[in-house]
Amino acid sequence: MFIILFVIPLTSILFNLLFLFNPPKERSIFAGYRTKRSMKSQLAWDYSQKFSSKILTIIDATTLAATAITLLILAKAVIDFKKAYLIIILIQLSILFLASIFPTEIALMIKFDKDGNPK
């Protein structure tokens, strides 16, 4: 049952490493880091794919470690593990979807103008 909690961060790390070394070449609404700012130009797209993959790999590795530590702590406590699992999974998913958006968008604002051209 504990292994299920490691599936989200491990899967995310694998996909992020895949995108880091083999990012989507063309802008797509189906794969990669997709926001209005990242899709303004091909340069912005390429930059955002590598940047977000690096950030997410670090975040997911941290999430993986935090999950392991949390489970070690919870193993000593007498609690309802079903609720704890649900809370951990919700936190993992929140981190997965939100933690890379802010740093990547800030990096794009710094590096590119509003039309996606390098500053």
C-alpha positions as CSV (number, residue, x, y, z in Angstrom):
1,M,0.0,0.0,0.0
2,F,2.9,2.4,0.7
3,I,4.2,1.9,-2.8
4,I,1.2,3.6,-4.2
5,L,2.3,6.9,-2.6
6,F,5.5,6.8,-4.5
7,V,3.9,6.3,-7.9
8,I,3.0,9.9,-8.5
9,P,6.4,11.5,-7.8
10,L,8.4,8.6,-9.5
11,T,6.2,8.8,-12.7
12,S,6.5,12.5,-12.7
13,I,10.3,12.3,-12.4
14,L,10.5,9.9,-15.3
15,F,8.4,12.1,-17.6
16,N,10.3,15.2,-16.5
17,L,13.7,13.6,-17.3
18,L,12.2,12.5,-20.7
19,F,11.1,16.0,-21.5
20,L,14.4,17.4,-20.2
21,F,16.5,15.3,-22.6
22,N,13.9,15.0,-25.4
23,P,11.5,18.0,-25.1
24,P,8.6,18.3,-27.5
25,K,10.0,20.0,-30.6
26,E,6.9,21.9,-31.7
27,R,4.3,23.8,-29.8
28,S,1.4,21.5,-28.9
29,I,-1.7,21.7,-26.8
30,F,-1.3,18.0,-25.9
31,A,2.2,17.6,-24.5
32,G,4.7,19.7,-22.5
33,Y,4.5,22.9,-20.5
34,R,1.5,24.7,-22.1
35,T,0.6,28.2,-21.1
36,K,-0.2,31.3,-23.1
37,R,3.2,32.7,-22.4
38,S,5.1,29.5,-23.3
39,M,3.3,29.2,-26.6
40,K,3.9,32.7,-27.9
41,S,7.0,31.7,-29.8
42,Q,9.1,28.7,-30.6
43,L,12.0,30.1,-28.5
44,A,9.7,30.6,-25.5
45,W,8.3,27.1,-26.0
46,D,11.8,25.5,-26.1
47,Y,13.0,27.5,-23.1
48,S,9.9,26.7,-21.0
49,Q,10.1,23.0,-21.7
50,K,13.7,22.7,-20.4
51,F,13.2,25.1,-17.5
52,S,10.0,23.5,-16.2
53,S,11.4,20.0,-16.6
54,K,14.4,21.0,-14.4
55,I,12.2,22.6,-11.8
56,L,9.8,19.8,-11.7
57,T,12.5,17.1,-11.4
58,I,13.9,18.9,-8.3
59,I,10.4,19.4,-6.9
60,D,9.4,15.8,-7.5
61,A,12.6,14.5,-5.9
62,T,11.9,16.6,-2.9
63,T,8.3,15.4,-2.8
64,L,9.5,11.8,-3.0
65,A,11.8,12.4,0.0
66,A,9.1,14.2,1.9
67,T,6.7,11.4,1.3
68,A,9.2,8.8,2.6
69,I,9.9,10.9,5.7
70,T,6.1,11.4,6.3
71,L,5.5,7.7,6.0
72,L,8.2,6.9,8.5
73,I,6.7,9.4,11.0
74,L,3.1,8.1,10.4
75,A,4.2,4.5,10.8
76,K,4.8,5.3,14.5
77,A,1.5,7.1,14.9
78,V,-1.8,5.4,15.4
79,I,-4.0,7.0,12.8
80,D,-6.4,6.2,10.0
81,F,-4.0,5.5,7.1
82,K,-6.7,5.8,4.5
83,K,-7.2,9.4,5.3
84,A,-3.5,10.0,5.5
85,Y,-2.9,8.4,2.1
86,L,-5.6,10.6,0.6
87,I,-4.1,13.7,2.1
88,I,-0.6,12.8,0.9
89,I,-1.8,12.1,-2.6
90,L,-3.7,15.4,-2.8
91,I,-0.6,17.3,-1.6
92,Q,1.5,15.5,-4.2
93,L,-0.9,16.4,-7.0
94,S,-1.1,20.0,-5.9
95,I,2.7,20.3,-5.8
96,L,2.9,18.6,-9.2
97,F,0.5,21.0,-10.9
98,L,1.3,24.2,-9.1
99,A,4.9,24.3,-8.1
100,S,6.4,24.6,-11.5
101,I,4.0,27.2,-12.9
102,F,5.1,30.2,-10.9
103,P,8.9,29.9,-11.4
104,T,8.5,29.0,-15.0
105,E,6.2,31.9,-15.8
106,I,8.5,34.3,-13.9
107,A,11.5,33.0,-15.9
108,L,9.6,33.5,-19.1
109,M,8.6,37.1,-18.1
110,I,12.2,37.9,-17.4
111,K,13.6,36.3,-20.6
112,F,10.9,37.1,-23.1
113,D,8.6,40.1,-23.9
114,K,4.8,39.8,-24.2
115,D,5.1,38.6,-27.8
116,G,7.5,35.8,-27.0
117,N,10.6,37.5,-28.4
118,P,13.8,37.4,-26.4
119,K,14.5,40.6,-24.4
